[in-house]
Amino acid sequence: MQKAIVIIPTYNERENIQKVIPLLLEIFKKVKNWEMGILVVDDTSPDKTYEEVQELTKLHKEVHLLVNSKKAGLGGAYLKGMEYAFGELKSEVIFQFDADLSHDYTKIPEFMKEIDNGADLVLGSRYIKGGGIPANWGLDRKFLSIVGNLVITTVLTNFKIKDWTTGFRAVRKKVYDKVRPLINDERFMGYTFQIGFLNNAVRAGFKIKEVPFVFVDRTIGESKLGAEYIKNTLLYILKVRIKDMLNSRIFKFAFVGGVGTFVQLVSLSIIRNLLPTFQLLVFTNFLVATLLSIELAIMSNFALNNLWTFSDRKLKKSQIPTKFLQFNLASAGSILIQLTINSLGETFIGLKSLFVLPFINFNVDTGIVFAMSGIVIGLFWNFFAYNKFIWKKKN
């Protein structure tokens, strides 16, 4: 039979561990087709929790002990426990489980049914129907739990997962194998470990299910949740969101467009100074300089989009001449859109003053509105054309 190991990180949990292990061993009898076990990962507790577990390992072959020589914290303890469970103990599934019985151990058979049905990661959720938090919690604790979870959900923009901070989970080995190499941040090692691990599993596309459970507050010992959890969690989710934004194709496209605008303006100034300035040819020189500067901007945009914005669809050398011609035509489409909007606006609405900006005495008229509308619509056209025709997604 395949193995499933319940990992319990401990630090000064001697009294709790005496209660939780017998309860787990009893509920294991209701799990069919799996060999269940327990791995206690102790951070060399001052109350010598590990000694209590050592005695239990002598009585029950299902119980295992791993002692950290120095305190590793929640994330560190789970990672060491996972490495040992998936490696030495040859487990296919591990559970994350609190020693203080905050997690409902009677839900373990239900978790395993979801695993049998194809789930890669099962979450014990307090925020779906059938789940809940302690009614006796103070407003501050309820606020921290509910609003904190909502903030994480909103910032990470994933509303399918209802309980991002839950520590009650069942995880398949393939999820660990995929996510473990991504964990290299110190802030990932505390309670933020739960959010970071889940976020990476979600992004990897694993099948995730939620099982409702009612969280029970500990009755023995002290909670290890502190201010560091709030700070590190906020830093983590903001870092993830900023990184996502900087890596998004839209951001890269907009940034490249800004570079292209800069190239066009600078090259226009340089070319105009280099061209002859005979009075009869002033208009011609300006037109030539404008066209050349536009083409230089197009070349800059083409190169940067190929190397950066669409790096995952980078063109082959043989494709570049044809695609560059298409890129010019697509960019011309944006210019045509802008000219059309300006022309239609002037014809049917007219150039009218709207208001004057104070302090700088700048007159805002309908012409500026037409121009901005054309630029925005032109950008949408460019992105669509580049995405659909120039750097078409490979099947």
FILUMTOR-259957 format. One record per residue (C-alpha): x, y, z. Coordinates in steps of 0.001 Angstrom, whole numbers, padded with zeros to 6 digits, always signed. Example, Ala and Ser with C-alpha at 12.3 -4.5 7.8 and 13.67 -1.06 7.14 Angstrom:
<sites>
+012300-004500+007800+013670-001060+007140
</sites>
This chain:
<sites>
+000000+000000+000000+000995+003616-000544+002019+005622+002517+000570+008853+003898+002464+010566+006725+001006+013195+009072+003779+015696+009847+003494+017480+013189+006013+020277+013873+006530+020785+017617+008145+023254+019979+007154+022926+023642+004153+020720+022885+004793+017861+025364+001289+017813+026845-000414+018218+023484+001595+015496+021753+000521+013001+024433-003098+013615+023377-002856+014034+019619-000896+010903+018680-003381+008366+020166-006266+010227+018484-004537+010114+015116-003692+006431+015446-007357+005716+016160-008669+007703+013161-006152+006007+010856-008234+002832+011193-010954+004517+009098-008619+005168+006156-008792+002398+003572-006043+001375+001110-003366+003612+002659-000636+002907+005190-000861+005853+007588+001923+007148+009823+003042+010093+011970+006269+012086+011801+006948+014537+014637+009523+017193+013736+010727+018731+016992+012883+021863+017240+014714+020513+020325+011953+021772+022620+013057+023035+026060+010195+020993+027567+011718+017907+025864+008715+017083+023699+011015+014787+021735+011507+012517+024765+007773+011918+024946+007696+011087+021233+010691+008741+021582+008707+006665+024073+005732+006560+021698+007932+005360+018809+008783+002305+020915+005098+001498+021321+003836+002306+017817+005684+001499+014579+003577+004158+012822+005217+006950+014854+008509+008506+013734+010658+011309+015176+012955+013865+013551+014801+016285+015859+016269+019559+014615+019483+020512+016391+018396+024162+016245+015032+025857+015909+013970+025832+012250+010567+027517+012565+007316+026287+011051+008341+026440+007393+011766+024937+008045+010268+022137+010142+007738+021257+007447+010356+021262+004698+012663+018984+006681+009700+016787+007542+008601+016579+003908+012108+015717+002764+012306+012912+005326+008758+011642+004747+008989+011577+000950+012563+010279+001049+013335+007970+003950+009749+006945+004682+008770+006566+000986+005526+008455+001475+003263+009454-001422+001201+011959+000602+001971+014089+003652-000356+016000+005966+000442+019308+007626-001067+019123+011084-000880+021225+014265+000096+019528+017517-002437+021536+019534-005477+019826+017925-006617+023064+016280-007111+020913+013186-009951+018416+013087-008241+015021+012944-011597+013330+012124-011424+014968+008667-008337+012966+007661-010346+010132+006000-012252+012765+003982-008968+014328+002876-007744+010930+001712-010941+010356-000295-010230+013594-002172-006688+012367-002814-008101+009071-004115-010431+011072-006372-007502+012815-008036-006731+015868-005896-003068+016862-005704-003444+019138-002678-006323+019161-000184-006957+022164+002051-008845+022213+005322-010921+025357+004828-012507+027523+007515-014209+029815+005001-016439+027496+002998-019820+026050+004000-019320+023760+006982-016121+025452+008123-015604+028023+010836-013424+029802+013371-013765+029842+017180-016754+031856+018370-014816+032913+021479-012050+034633+019515-011731+038337+020191-012528+040866+017463-008821+041454+016851-008142+037751+016155-011255+037427+013968-010265+040567+012059-006732+039291+011545-007974+035933+010284-010889+036977+008053-009606+040290+006709-006058+038962+006425-007260+036068+004281-009343+038476+002170-006343+040772+001619-004203+037825+000481-006974+036630-001847-007381+040107-003349-003682+040913-003791-002938+037499-005324-006163+037859-007399-007220+034260-006896-010745+033958-005531-011149+030234-006131-009155+029392-003000-011213+030405+000032-008662+029782+002803-005133+030836+001848-003730+030724+005379-004914+027312+006483-002216+025044+007890-004303+021865+007638-003369+020223+004332-002675+016993+002470+000046+017253-000188+001069+014787-002881+004765+014137-003512+004611+015579-007037+003447+018924-005610+006392+018997-003207+008815+018012-005993+007586+020920-008106+007317+023594-005394+010381+022779-003264+012957+024227-005732+011003+027504-005767+011392+028052-002029+014503+030149-001406+013286+033185+000514+013872+033520+004288+010444+035106+004753+009011+031948+003243+010180+029976+006247+007789+031191+008952+003993+031074+008864+004243+032719+005434+005407+029286+004279+001755+028213+004056+000816+031049+001682+003958+030771-000419+003721+026998-000823+000057+027180-001816+000633+030102-004199+003336+028191-006057+001180+025047-006195-001732+027035-007646+000507+028614-010295+001878+025196-011230-001658+024113-012132-002176+021333-009576-005687+020137-008761-006706+021615-005404-009738+020742-003307-011055+022287-000087-012652+020348+002758-014541+022302+005452-013415+022104+009066-013999+024143+012200-010800+025529+013667-010476+024960+017428-008326+027244+019569-005557+025586+021572-006228+024917+025260-002647+024022+026250+000459+026087+025529+000824+029412+023779+000189+030459+020181+003392+031115+018233+001702+033580+015875+003357+037005+016196+003837+040376+014501+006510+038852+012232+003773+036799+010558+001822+039909+009526+004908+041768+008298+006367+038857+006367+003025+037930+004833+002466+041472+003553+006016+041622+002199+005582+038286+000473+002256+038985-001277+003339+042490-002346+006603+041082-003693+004666+038451-005649+002247+041015-007081+005003+043472-008082+007000+040646-009662+003906+039530-011581+003304+043056-012818+006908+043500-013968+006822+040132-015721+003445+040689-017375+003369+041009-021148+001213+044151-020966+003742+045920-018726+006639+044921-020989+004701+046047-024060+003935+049437-022478+007540+049884-021336+008878+049049-024807+006393+051528-026263+007757+054201-023926+011309+053412-025021+010170+053667-028641+008654+057097-028000+011930+058252-026423+013911+056897-029389+011596+058688-031810+011850+062072-030069+015633+061933-029615+016313+060706-033146+013975+063340-034595+015999+066077-032930+019345+064585-034022+018279+063942-037645+016838+067452-038059+020161+068923-036961+022090+066678-039347+019947+067370-042444+020589+070492-044598+018586+073469-043386+018001+075352-046626+014944+077517-046214+013107+076023-049200+013560+072514-047824+012584+073086-044192+009247+071311-044559+010797+068470-046563+013595+068071-044013+011136+067894-041155+009023+065325-042996+012084+063190-043790+013340+063477-040207+009903+062508-038881+009666+059441-041108+013204+058327-040256+012637+058795-036515+009384+056828-036705+011173+053985-038466+013967+053984-035869+011328+053782-033117+009668+050891-034965+013021+049096-035222+013607+049611-031489+010123+048336-030635+010505+045303-032893+013852+044298-031380+012811+044801-027732+009454+043094-028182+011175+040116-029767+013866+039875-027097+011728+040702-024051+007935+041152-024386+007492+038016-026489+010699+036224-025426+008724+032978-025029+007818+033223-028745+011119+034610-029993+011369+034683-033797+013834+032573-035729+016426+034443-037805+014753+033293-041003+011445+034824-039882+012765+038271-038993+012657+039977-042470+009028+038933-043129+007884+039598-039580+009609+043006-039543+007643+044000-042645+004433+042814-040956+005430+044753-037845+005742+047939-039913+002334+047363-041440+000791+046709-038009+002395+049906-036652+001081+051801-039670-002370+050571-038692-001996+052321-035335-001008+055573-037070-004001+055224-039420-006323+054724-036432-004997+057896-034792-005336+059938-037994-008872+058627-038574-010036+059463-035046-008487+062936-035233-010075+063588-038639-013537+062319-037640-013406+064234-034364-012466+067491-036042-015122+067010-038758-018108+066005-036646-017306+067536-033247-014829+070281-034022-011879+071688-032127-013315+073299-029000-011720+074516-025820-012659+072465-022773-010764+074092-019872-007483+075752-018974-005128+074055-016530-004308+076479-013688-000733+077602-012939+000636+076499-016330-002093+078226-018400-002426+075234-020719-005579+075053-022838-007142+071575-022994-009310+071234-026079-011132+068444-027892-008083+067947-030117-006146+066562-027134-009039+064228-026328-009070+062975-029934-005295+062454-029867-005336+060561-026557-008247+058392-027702-006364+057543-030881-003186+056677-028969-005030+054371-026539-006993+052586-029267-003815+052411-031352-001989+050720-028465-004752+048140-028170-004514+047529-031914-000747+047157-031743-000885+044676-028880-003586+042663-030642-001715+042657-033960+001659+041784-032410+000130+039021-030304-002028+037596-033117+000162+037934-036197+003810+038809-035423+004461+036671-032338+001615+034217-032768+001339+031696-029960+002748+028325-030928+000396+025372-030651
</sites>
